[in-house]
Amino acid sequence: MNALDFERPTSLAEALALMTPSPEGSQAWLAGGQSLLAAMKLGMATPSLLVDLQYVPGLRDIRVDTGPDGVPALWIGAMATHASVAASATVRGFAPGLAALAGGIADAQVRNMGTLGGSLAHNDPAACWPAGVLAAGATIVTSQREIAADAYFQGLYTTALEPGELIVGVRFPQMAGLHYLKFEQPASRFALVGVAVAHAGPGQVRVAVTGLGMGIARWPGAEQALCVQFGLAALSAVTPDDLQALGDLHASAGYRCHLAGVLARRCVAALTGEALPRHAPLAPLAVQQAPATSDSEAAPKDGFGGRQLLAAPPAQVWQAILDAQNLQASIPGCEALAQRSPTDYEATVKVGLGPLSVRFKSDVTLHDLQPPRSLTMVFVGQAGALGSGQGTARVRFEPTPDGGTLLHWWVQVQLSGRLAQFGNRLVEASSRKLSEEFFERFSRVLGVPADRPPPSAWHSLQRLLARWFSLFRK
Ligand SMILES: Cc1cc2nc3c(=O)[nH]c(=O)nc-3n(C[C@H](O)[C@H](O)[C@H](O)COP(=O)(O)OP(=O)(O)OC[C@H]3O[C@@H](n4cnc5c(N)ncnc54)[C@H](O)[C@@H]3O)c2cc1C
């Protein structure tokens, strides 16, 4: 464990005064410690100062106020535990669905320590509170401002919070009804998939889905249908093709989308009082997934890959991908990249998502170089106590008649230690997130104007490279 300071302020002013971000180290609010302490144990969070919020008065309040529009609104303080929300007569009276959501989180120990503010700040992609807050269209009130739920959640473990910004509480608007259901992981009770449907009146329906892999998201298709007619019939023609899901060892992307459809129907049935047909017909699935085709005539059994067009000639792409300086400039958090030989690199990368980060060392070796047509890259990464991983990527660049490149790639990965326990879904989800930044940088290196939409092949290569690098993040 790293050395750190610990403060337990007894007023909000004192707490905020302690939180003065400095370049020397990171500082973190400590709520119930249910996510933060686990992240610290894994080396994914290394704060130099913990500011414990337990004794800050007023942060546990639960009450019905008059909202800014003069209409009653439910206020839940950031330090209200899940157990206190579940047991609150105020919450049960105002929005019983929120009390039920809180009561379904984890086990009694976690519910007695875990808090609304901690859950929202952590923004786990399988957490329950983000679904309730986003579906309700609630407002997150911080020490600095008010943030609408739509602007607050920004993807995997990422929120609109600035360093040192404190969630003070959440204001929920009045609703005709909110219902949350999840298909839970038996061990943790986190949502494999969870759906919250909130109905605020005619034409005002919001549907939020958690557990799909990329962080909490609204389901536009379901919302549109339910805004026209709030009832089970409206969902009969809704497909999950506007949901983005990832698969892992627990569930495929298609199964996650299927669950979202089932849970949405059950939520609506609970809110309308309609009886669910015993075998409700489900719309056919059209699941958006990362392309998983291989160019290879004999694709390997495992792994993933794709082929797409690049708007740059093979020679240019080849140079960019092999150039150590370009690579270092493109990889988010790359602190050092040393070229030990024409085919060997050593990279030190510190990557993070929201409050989580990890530093890892990776050896990159190039094999079977056929410039500018194909190569194999082998990444071997060590992330200390988290374990290690190896990725093998076969890449082929094919010139196209218009001077571009058709890029073919296939990747196989092997994880060991704790990295393996995280499963592939988080690895893939975090890869996608990090890849956005990687490709912004990489396209700048290649001279692709920033305002030009990246060609589809960027997304392929993005996934490929970011996945290698992010394998060692957890
Ligand atoms: C075994 C287990 C099972 C779980 N199952 C579920 C589940 O089924 N569903 C579910 O939704 N969740 C689940 N959780 C998560 C749990 O609900 C906690 O709420 C969540 O882990 C956050 O914990 P915490 O409130 O103690 O925050 P902490 O762990 O103390 O903090 C988490 C993060 O939030 C920051 N933070 C805390 N408070 C604030 C604030 N007021 N303002 C700004 N930043 C803040 C911290 O700095 C830290 O980065 C589970 C957790 C465990 C350990």
The ligand as an SDF file (V2000), in Angstrom:
LIG
                    3D

 53 58  0  0  0  0  0  0  0  0999 V2000
  -19.5160   -6.9430   -3.3840 C   0  0  0  0  0  0  0  0  0  0  0  0
  -20.1120   -5.7150   -4.0100 C   0  0  0  0  0  0  0  0  0  0  0  0
  -21.2970   -5.8240   -4.7020 C   0  0  0  0  0  0  0  0  0  0  0  0
  -21.8590   -4.7090   -5.2960 C   0  0  0  0  0  0  0  0  0  0  0  0
  -23.0400   -4.8370   -5.9710 N   0  0  0  0  0  0  0  0  0  0  0  0
  -23.5930   -3.7570   -6.5340 C   0  0  0  0  0  0  0  0  0  0  0  0
  -24.8340   -3.8340   -7.2100 C   0  0  0  0  0  0  0  0  0  0  0  0
  -25.4900   -4.8700   -7.2540 O   0  0  0  0  0  0  0  0  0  0  0  0
  -25.3090   -2.7050   -7.8110 N   0  0  0  0  0  0  0  0  0  0  0  0
  -24.6680   -1.5140   -7.7310 C   0  0  0  0  0  0  0  0  0  0  0  0
  -25.1370   -0.5390   -8.2740 O   0  0  0  0  0  0  0  0  0  0  0  0
  -23.5000   -1.4000   -7.0670 N   0  0  0  0  0  0  0  0  0  0  0  0
  -22.9620   -2.4760   -6.4650 C   0  0  0  0  0  0  0  0  0  0  0  0
  -21.7990   -2.3380   -5.7770 N   0  0  0  0  0  0  0  0  0  0  0  0
  -21.1890   -0.9930   -5.6540 C   0  0  0  0  0  0  0  0  0  0  0  0
  -21.7450   -0.2830   -4.4070 C   0  0  0  0  0  0  0  0  0  0  0  0
  -23.0710   -0.0170   -4.7070 O   0  0  0  0  0  0  0  0  0  0  0  0
  -21.1220    1.0800   -4.0300 C   0  0  0  0  0  0  0  0  0  0  0  0
  -22.0690    2.0870   -4.0250 O   0  0  0  0  0  0  0  0  0  0  0  0
  -20.1390    1.5900   -4.9360 C   0  0  0  0  0  0  0  0  0  0  0  0
  -19.1130    0.6360   -4.9200 O   0  0  0  0  0  0  0  0  0  0  0  0
  -19.5740    2.9380   -4.4470 C   0  0  0  0  0  0  0  0  0  0  0  0
  -19.0610    2.7460   -3.1620 O   0  0  0  0  0  0  0  0  0  0  0  0
  -19.0090    3.8750   -2.0930 P   0  0  0  0  0  0  0  0  0  0  0  0
  -20.2800    4.6220   -2.0640 O   0  0  0  0  0  0  0  0  0  0  0  0
  -18.5510    3.2430   -0.8350 O   0  0  0  0  0  0  0  0  0  0  0  0
  -17.9220    4.8930   -2.6850 O   0  0  0  0  0  0  0  0  0  0  0  0
  -16.3360    4.8390   -2.5170 P   0  0  0  0  0  0  0  0  0  0  0  0
  -15.8630    3.4770   -2.8380 O   0  0  0  0  0  0  0  0  0  0  0  0
  -15.9270    5.4220   -1.2230 O   0  0  0  0  0  0  0  0  0  0  0  0
  -15.9430    5.8430   -3.6730 O   0  0  0  0  0  0  0  0  0  0  0  0
  -16.0670    5.4850   -5.0260 C   0  0  0  0  0  0  0  0  0  0  0  0
  -15.5490    6.6290   -5.8880 C   0  0  0  0  0  0  0  0  0  0  0  0
  -16.4050    7.7500   -5.7900 O   0  0  0  0  0  0  0  0  0  0  0  0
  -15.7140    8.8930   -5.3020 C   0  0  0  0  0  0  0  0  0  0  0  0
  -16.6780    9.5780   -4.4480 N   0  0  0  0  0  0  0  0  0  0  0  0
  -17.3030    9.0390   -3.3760 C   0  0  0  0  0  0  0  0  0  0  0  0
  -18.2030    9.9210   -2.9140 N   0  0  0  0  0  0  0  0  0  0  0  0
  -18.1390   11.0170   -3.6970 C   0  0  0  0  0  0  0  0  0  0  0  0
  -18.8340   12.2550   -3.7280 C   0  0  0  0  0  0  0  0  0  0  0  0
  -19.7910   12.5540   -2.8460 N   0  0  0  0  0  0  0  0  0  0  0  0
  -18.5080   13.1500   -4.6790 N   0  0  0  0  0  0  0  0  0  0  0  0
  -17.5630   12.8660   -5.5970 C   0  0  0  0  0  0  0  0  0  0  0  0
  -16.8720   11.7290   -5.6090 N   0  0  0  0  0  0  0  0  0  0  0  0
  -17.1720   10.7970   -4.6760 C   0  0  0  0  0  0  0  0  0  0  0  0
  -14.5050    8.3510   -4.5910 C   0  0  0  0  0  0  0  0  0  0  0  0
  -13.4340    9.2700   -4.5560 O   0  0  0  0  0  0  0  0  0  0  0  0
  -14.1810    7.1450   -5.4640 C   0  0  0  0  0  0  0  0  0  0  0  0
  -13.4820    7.5460   -6.6110 O   0  0  0  0  0  0  0  0  0  0  0  0
  -21.2150   -3.4430   -5.1800 C   0  0  0  0  0  0  0  0  0  0  0  0
  -20.0200   -3.3330   -4.4850 C   0  0  0  0  0  0  0  0  0  0  0  0
  -19.4650   -4.4520   -3.9010 C   0  0  0  0  0  0  0  0  0  0  0  0
  -18.1920   -4.2970   -3.1160 C   0  0  0  0  0  0  0  0  0  0  0  0
  1  2  1  0
  2  3  1  0
  2 52  2  0
  3  4  2  0
  4  5  1  0
  4 50  1  0
  5  6  2  0
  6  7  1  0
  6 13  1  0
  7  8  2  0
  7  9  1  0
  9 10  1  0
 10 11  2  0
 10 12  1  0
 12 13  2  0
 13 14  1  0
 14 15  1  0
 14 50  1  0
 15 16  1  0
 16 17  1  0
 16 18  1  0
 18 19  1  0
 18 20  1  0
 20 21  1  0
 20 22  1  0
 22 23  1  0
 23 24  1  0
 24 25  2  0
 24 26  1  0
 24 27  1  0
 27 28  1  0
 28 29  2  0
 28 30  1  0
 28 31  1  0
 31 32  1  0
 32 33  1  0
 33 34  1  0
 33 48  1  0
 34 35  1  0
 35 36  1  0
 35 46  1  0
 36 37  1  0
 36 45  1  0
 37 38  2  0
 38 39  1  0
 39 40  1  0
 39 45  2  0
 40 41  1  0
 40 42  2  0
 42 43  1  0
 43 44  2  0
 44 45  1  0
 46 47  1  0
 46 48  1  0
 48 49  1  0
 50 51  2  0
 51 52  1  0
 52 53  1  0
M  END
$$$$
